[in-house]
Amino acid sequence: MTTLLSSSISPLFILALIIAVCIHCGATGEDRKVYIVYMGAVLENQYSLTSQHLSMLEEILEESKIIGARVYSDTETSKSARDLLGHGTHTASTVAGNLVSDVGFYGLAQGNARGGVPSARIAVYKVCGDDGACSDYSLLAAFDDAIADGVDIISISIGGMGATPFDSDSIAIGAFHAMEKGILTSHSTGNDGPSKQTTASVAPWLLSVAASSTDRHIISKVSLGDGTILQGHTINSFILNGTTHPLLYGKEVTKTCSEDDARRCEFGCLDSSLVKGKIILCDDNFEEIPSGSPHALGTIISTPFVYDYSTISPLAATQLSSEDGLRVKSYWNSTKNPQANILKSEAVNDLSAPTVVSFSSRGPNPITQDILKPDITAPGVEILAAYSPVSPPSTTSDDSDTRSVKYSILSGTSMSCPHATGAAAYVKSFHPDWSASAIKSALMTTARSMNATTNPDAEFAYGAGHIDPVKAVDPGLVYVAFKDDYIKFLCNIGWSATRISIISGDNNTCPESSRGTSIDLNYPSMAVNLPPSSTAFAINFPRRVTNVGSPNSTYKASFISDSKINISVKPEVLSFTSLNEEKSFVVTVSGNGVPQGSMASASLVWSDGTHTVRSPIVVYSMIFF
């Protein structure tokens, strides 16, 4: 079973649509400007709708997956709502694509595919131009319109290079206003990993989503003339005629370029008459798959990077490790007539999944260091989903990829974000009255634990763990926070009323005295950054939970602890007698100091014998750059 569920386009983190999920959406109502997407074109009705018009519109919407689109770009090439890049189609179908039988990418990842919530509808808000450029004005206008349109969940696989303060982050501002109306915003955390402090999604009212692998991994193999078979990382859909082909090294077929550029097969460096019908060996080309020459049969790339995902190639190609690249060079040097063949890619079972992929941006949170980010991880590696047929499945310097496909395979936090969006919409369909924070809490506290050995950055990579939509429907307890809680949080981190108004849009006041700290926010995870020291410490995390499980229930606390810290909770037992009843408790974390650069993680688990409510706890010491 292949799941349509997505930022990638290589690991670049820019793109194009805000996808809003409507679970309970109906017709748009009178006196509203209406956009209907039909066969890729936007039909615009600027007039008031009569009852007859509304009836006709309802009939159209009954059969429509995409119930509307708005376009915010002012450029002539971007006025259409049609997806010219493929990214928006991929993410939208991941959220709510219908069940489709027997699909794949040229036979790869073949199977039945569906989105997270096939019964949901999609409203599209195109905020970026077809060049990938997005404006703050467009983003904020789209959030305003989505909120006014009554959407249920917002999915935004858009971001910048690194985090910015909330009051200069249009996504954080827009998501705050969505949160006020009970709308959760699911947001890609970024593709700048594996370095720490790279997450671009940091506001506590956002659901910040990292990317992890699935149990399917796509590989490509190269066969050398001496019988050696090497395994690489590329999505290669091509089958070469014949079992072997002449193998050349880029540096021996150059025209006018330097030897270094020719070794990397830089665009325009290779003599097309010399490479025709040959396989070319290239040194790493800055993570891109070089086309070498449109006349070459294929390319073998030797790269120093360690790849744990594959990207689509514009020609027969494979990316090999430096070690395997040296084996190819050694073979090339050892024979007068070196031969090779590049085999079509194949899917293999990945027994280590799920693991957080290398490009997924990491915490800790560089803006508010005591709020753990990312919040959660979801599938974001080699995801098959619908794709715009007007966009080639790969990007090349010479636009040589002229293929048109209805389904493509992408990797990135743009791909994991709509998985989380689909899960949030699934929870919302069972609990239409739940707040944004309740849905977020349900997803986090029911997430699957992940292995810190295979994910050495631990919670800084995966947050609360790997998403589990089925368990999230019945979490037992939820941590809730509303507008006033977030305003208090901003006061506690030292913001002025004027600065807070940029986020909230209205006047707020902060108490003159008795301010708390950032760890007081009723968040489903607990984190604190302490100065490096060998001095004993004790930190208190006040929290409250709301009962959404059984009316009469008793939860007992337990811990999954790290030997470097001690954890206690008061009270240790929470007894409820009704639904929506709220109970408070305090978690105390203590220890004998935290060395610079170190991290200790644990979990608090509340259980009533039926529900398991797990919250990660992280204590670390890190100087932020």
C-alpha positions, 0 to 999 in steps of 0.5 A, spaced: 500 500 500 503 506 497 500 512 501 499 519 498 501 523 503 510 532 503 518 540 503 522 537 498 524 539 491 531 537 493 532 539 500 530 547 498 525 550 502 521 554 498 514 553 495 508 555 493 501 554 496 497 554 503 493 548 503 487 548 507 483 542 509 475 543 510 472 537 513 465 540 514 465 546 509 459 547 505 457 553 500 461 559 501 455 564 502 452 570 499 455 576 497 462 573 497 467 573 491 467 565 489 473 561 486 472 554 483 477 550 480 475 547 474 480 543 470 486 547 472 483 554 471 480 559 476 473 561 474 471 567 478 464 570 480 465 577 483 457 578 483 452 576 489 450 569 489 442 568 488 439 562 491 439 558 485 446 560 484 448 557 491 444 551 489 448 550 483 454 551 487 452 546 492 452 541 487 458 542 484 462 542 491 459 535 492 463 532 487 469 537 488 475 535 491 478 542 490 472 547 493 476 553 491 482 557 490 485 564 491 491 567 488 495 573 491 501 574 486 501 580 482 505 577 476 502 576 470 505 568 470 502 567 477 495 569 476 493 562 475 491 558 481 494 552 477 500 549 480 506 549 475 511 546 480 508 540 482 509 541 489 502 544 491 499 538 488 503 533 491 502 536 498 494 537 497 494 530 495 498 527 501 492 531 505 486 529 502 487 525 495 482 520 493 483 512 493 487 511 486 489 504 484 495 501 481 499 508 481 507 509 481 512 513 478 514 509 472 513 502 476 517 504 482 513 505 489 507 501 485 500 500 489 494 503 491 494 510 494 490 515 498 491 521 502 490 522 509 483 524 509 480 522 502 473 525 505 476 532 506 475 538 501 481 542 499 481 550 499 487 552 495 491 559 497 496 560 492 501 565 496 508 564 492 509 566 484 511 560 480 518 563 481 518 560 488 518 567 491 513 569 497 511 576 500 509 577 507 503 581 504 500 574 500 501 570 506 498 574 511 492 575 506 491 568 505 491 566 512 485 572 513 481 569 507 482 562 510 480 564 517 474 567 514 472 562 509 471 557 515 477 552 514 478 547 519 486 545 518 491 549 515 497 546 512 503 550 510 509 547 507 513 554 506 518 557 510 525 561 510 532 559 511 532 559 519 528 562 524 525 569 525 522 572 531 515 571 532 513 578 530 517 578 524 514 572 522 508 572 517 507 565 518 507 565 526 502 571 526 497 568 521 497 562 525 496 566 531 490 568 528 488 562 526 489 559 533 484 564 536 478 561 531 480 554 533 484 552 527 491 549 527 496 550 523 501 545 521 508 547 518 514 544 515 520 545 520 525 546 514 530 542 510 537 545 513 539 539 517 542 535 520 545 541 523 542 543 530 538 550 531 536 550 524 528 549 525 524 555 521 518 553 525 518 555 532 512 559 534 508 554 540 501 555 537 504 552 530 504 544 529 512 544 527 513 537 523 520 534 522 521 529 516 522 521 517 523 515 513 518 510 511 519 502 511 520 503 503 527 506 501 529 506 493 536 505 491 539 504 484 545 500 482 551 500 478 554 494 475 561 495 473 565 491 467 569 486 472 562 484 475 562 489 481 555 491 483 555 498 487 548 500 491 547 508 490 541 513 492 537 515 486 530 515 483 532 512 476 526 510 472 530 509 465 532 502 463 539 502 458 539 498 452 544 492 453 548 490 459 554 494 458 556 501 456 563 505 455 565 508 462 568 515 461 571 520 467 568 527 466 575 530 466 577 526 459 571 529 455 572 536 457 571 542 451 574 548 454 573 547 462 578 546 467 579 539 469 576 540 476 569 543 473 570 537 468 571 532 473 564 535 476 561 534 469 559 542 470 553 544 465 556 545 458 563 542 460 563 536 456 564 535 449 557 532 446 560 528 441 565 524 446 560 522 451 554 520 446 552 513 448 557 513 454 556 513 461 560 518 465 563 518 471 562 525 475 565 527 482 560 531 486 556 537 483 554 540 490 548 535 491 545 536 484 545 530 479 548 533 473 546 532 466 553 532 464 550 532 456 544 530 453 547 525 449 550 521 455 547 515 456 547 516 464 551 519 470 555 516 476 556 521 481 561 520 486 559 524 492 562 525 499 555 526 502 552 521 506 545 520 503 539 517 506 534 519 501 533 519 493 531 524 488 529 523 481 534 523 476 533 526 469 537 521 466 540 514 468 544 516 474 546 513 481 549 517 486 555 513 490 559 514 496 566 516 496 568 510 498 564 506 492 566 512 487 573 510 489 572 503 487 569 506 480 575 510 479 580 504 481 576 500 476 576 505 470 584 506 471 585 499 471 582 497 464 583 500 457 576 499 456 572 500 462 565 498 462 559 499 466 551 499 466 546 503 470 540 499 473 533 501 474 531 503 481 528 498 485 524 499 492 527 495 498 525 494 505 528 499 510 528 495 517 530 501 521 524 506 519 522 510 522 528 515 522 529 522 522 532 524 515 538 528 515 536 534 511 530 535 516 531 541 520 533 540 528 532 544 534 533 546 539 529 552 538 533 558 537 528 563 538 524 561 545 529 556 547 525 553 553 519 550 547 521 544 544 521 544 537 520 540 532 513 538 535 513 531 532 515 527 526 511 524 520 513 521 513 517 525 509 522 521 505 521 518 498 513 520 498 509 518 492 503 523 491 499 526 485 503 531 481 502 537 476 503 534 469 506 541 466 512 540 471 518 536 470 519 531 475 526 533 476 530 539 475 536 540 470 540 546 468 538 545 461 531 543 462 532 536 458 527 533 463 521 533 458 517 528 462 510 529 464 507 525 470 501 524 474 505 522 480 511 523 483 516 522 488 519 527 493 522 528 499 522 533 504 519 536 510 514 539 505 512 532 505 511 530 512 507 537 514 501 534 510 502 527 513 501 531 520 495 535 517 491 529 514 492 526 521 490 533 525 484 533 520 482 526 522 482 527 529 478 534 528 473 529 524 472 526 530 472 532 535 469 538 531 469 542 537 476 541 539 481 547 540 487 547 535 492 546 542 487 540 543 488 537 537 496 538 537 496 535 544 493 529 542 498 528 536 504 529 540 502 525 547 500 519 542 506 519 538 510 513 537 517 513 541 523 513 537 530 510 538 535 515 540 541 511 538 538 511 531 536 518 531 542 521 535 539 528 536 533 525 539 528 530 541 531 535 537 530 531 531 523 528 532 520 532 538 515 528 541 516 522 536 513 519 530 505 521 528 500 515 530 493 518 527 489 512 530 491 513 537 491 521 537 483 520 536 482 518 543 488 521 547 485 520 554 488 527 556 490 533 552 494 539 554 490 546 552 492 553 551 488 559 548 490 566 546 490 568 553 495 563 555 500 565 549 499 572 551 501 570 558 507 566 555 509 572 550 509 577 557 513 572 560 519 572 555 519 579 556 515 582 550 512 589 551 504 590 550 506 594 543 510 588 541 505 583 543 500 587 539 503 585 532 502 578 533 495 579 537 492 585 533 489 588 539 491 591 545 494 587 551 497 588 558 502 585 561 502 585 569 507 589 572 510 584 577 510 577 578 511 575 571 513 567 570 517 564 565 517 561 558 516 554 561 510 556 565 506 555 558 501 549 558 505 545 553 505 538 551 512 537 552 517 540 557 524 543 555 529 548 559 536 550 557 540 551 563 547 555 563 553 550 563 554 548 570 556 543 575 551 546 580 545 542 582 539 545 579 531 544 580 526 546 575 519 546 576 514 545 570 507 547 572 502 543 567 494 542 567 490 537 563 483 536 561 480 529 561 477 527 554 477 520 555 473 516 560 468 520 565 470 516 571 478 515 570 484 515 574 491 516 571 497 514 575 504 518 573 510 514 571 517 516 568 522 513 562 528 517 565 535 519 564 540 517 569 543 524 569 537 527 571 531 526 577 524 527 575 518 527 580 511 530 579 506 532 584 500 529 585 502 522 582 495 521 581 489 524 577 482 522 579 477 525 574 469 524 575 467 528 568 469 529 561 472 536 560 474 536 567 481 539 568 487 537 573 493 541 575 500 538 577 507 540 577 513 536 574 520 537 578 526 536 574 533 536 578 540 534 577 547 536 579 549 540 573 549 540 565 555 541 562 556 545 555 553 542 549 550 536 553 543 533 553 538 529 558 531 527 555 526 523 559 518 522 559 512 523 563 507 518 562 500 518 565 496 512 564 489 510 566 490 503 564 487 504 557 490 511 555 497 512 555 499 520 555 506 521 554 510 528 554 518 528 552 522 532 557 529 535 555 534 538 559 540 541 555 545 546 555 547 550 549 550 557 547 546 559 541 549 563 535 
